[in-house]
Structure formats: C-alpha cells, structure tokens
Amino acid sequence: MNKLASGEEKLSIYDHRVQQLIFSDVRLADILKAPKAVAKTEVPPVQRPGTPAPRGSANSEQLKALTNKLNTSGSLKDAVALRAAQMRRRA
C-alpha cells in the first residue's frame, strides 16, 4: 500500500481488487437509494365463528335470575340485589 501511495507501483483498473472495490461501492449506492421497507400494519384480531349474542342479553338473563331468586326466597337481600341490577342497566 505504501508503494502504491508513493507512486512506486501502479494498479491497473482491470485488477480484480479494483473491480471488487468498484462493485461493492456501486452495490452500496444501490442499497442506500432503495426505498425504505414499508412498516407492517397491525393484524386485526381473529374473528370467532358464529353470531354474536344480542346486546343486553347478559343483563336480561341476570335480571331474570335475580327475579326468580327473589320470587323463591322473598329475601330483602335478593330484592336489593335485583334493584341494584335494574339501576345499573338503566345507567
């Protein structure tokens, strides 16, 4: 390298080392010019088969269960639980 730098030796453009250097420079330039990779979009959550339950069906089932429990027991505690569930449903 020192001899090349001082001019004592010359390096031909057809030398394989020079050709590799040129090729790697061209390839690096192509890589730098290439468009950036597009970010992957988020995949939506997996849909389960079947139809969804109608809105409010869980609440109505809970109210029916509490009403039946109140009818069988007649307890004040069950009445309070039923009334609280009815108030939550309206809110």
C-alpha positions as CSV (number, residue, x, y, z in Angstrom):
1,M,0.0,0.0,0.0
2,N,2.8,2.4,0.8
3,K,4.4,1.8,-2.7
4,L,1.0,2.5,-4.3
5,A,0.5,5.6,-2.3
6,S,4.0,6.9,-3.1
7,G,3.6,6.1,-6.8
8,E,6.4,3.5,-7.0
9,E,3.8,0.9,-8.2
10,K,0.7,1.4,-10.3
11,L,-2.5,-0.5,-10.0
12,S,-4.4,-1.3,-13.2
13,I,-8.1,-0.6,-13.4
14,Y,-8.5,-4.2,-14.6
15,D,-7.0,-5.6,-11.4
16,H,-9.6,-7.8,-9.6
17,R,-9.1,-5.9,-6.4
18,V,-10.1,-2.6,-8.0
19,Q,-13.0,-4.3,-9.7
20,Q,-14.3,-5.7,-6.4
21,L,-13.9,-2.2,-4.8
22,I,-15.9,-0.6,-7.6
23,F,-18.6,-3.3,-7.5
24,S,-19.0,-3.0,-3.7
25,D,-19.3,0.8,-4.0
26,V,-22.0,0.5,-6.7
27,R,-23.9,-2.1,-4.6
28,L,-23.7,0.1,-1.5
29,A,-25.1,3.1,-3.5
30,D,-28.0,0.9,-4.7
31,I,-28.8,-0.1,-1.2
32,L,-28.8,3.4,0.1
33,K,-31.0,4.6,-2.8
34,A,-33.5,1.8,-2.3
35,P,-36.9,2.8,-0.7
36,K,-37.3,2.1,3.0
37,A,-39.2,-1.0,3.8
38,V,-42.9,-0.3,4.5
39,A,-43.9,-0.9,8.1
40,K,-46.2,-3.8,8.5
41,T,-49.7,-2.9,9.5
42,E,-51.2,-4.4,12.6
43,V,-53.2,-7.6,12.0
44,P,-56.8,-7.3,13.2
45,P,-57.9,-9.7,16.0
46,V,-59.1,-13.1,15.0
47,Q,-62.9,-13.3,14.5
48,R,-64.6,-16.3,16.1
49,P,-67.2,-18.0,14.0
50,G,-70.9,-17.7,14.9
51,T,-73.2,-14.8,15.5
52,P,-72.7,-12.5,18.5
53,A,-75.2,-12.5,21.3
54,P,-77.8,-9.7,21.1
55,R,-76.9,-6.6,23.1
56,G,-78.1,-6.6,26.6
57,S,-78.8,-10.3,26.7
58,A,-76.4,-10.9,29.5
59,N,-78.1,-8.2,31.6
60,S,-81.6,-9.5,30.9
61,E,-80.5,-13.0,31.8
62,Q,-79.0,-11.7,35.1
63,L,-82.3,-9.8,35.8
64,K,-84.4,-12.9,35.2
65,A,-82.1,-15.0,37.5
66,L,-82.4,-12.3,40.2
67,T,-86.1,-12.1,39.8
68,N,-86.5,-15.9,40.1
69,K,-84.3,-15.9,43.2
70,L,-86.4,-13.1,44.8
71,N,-89.6,-14.9,44.0
72,T,-88.4,-18.2,45.6
73,S,-86.7,-16.7,48.6
74,G,-88.6,-13.4,49.3
75,S,-85.4,-12.1,51.0
76,L,-84.7,-8.4,51.4
77,K,-81.1,-9.1,50.3
78,D,-82.3,-10.5,47.0
79,A,-84.7,-7.6,46.5
80,V,-81.8,-5.1,47.0
81,A,-79.6,-7.1,44.5
82,L,-82.4,-7.1,41.9
83,R,-83.0,-3.3,42.3
84,A,-79.2,-2.6,42.1
85,A,-79.0,-4.6,38.9
86,Q,-82.0,-2.7,37.4
87,M,-80.4,0.6,38.2
88,R,-77.1,-0.5,36.6
89,R,-79.0,-1.5,33.5
90,R,-80.6,2.0,33.1
91,A,-77.3,3.8,33.6
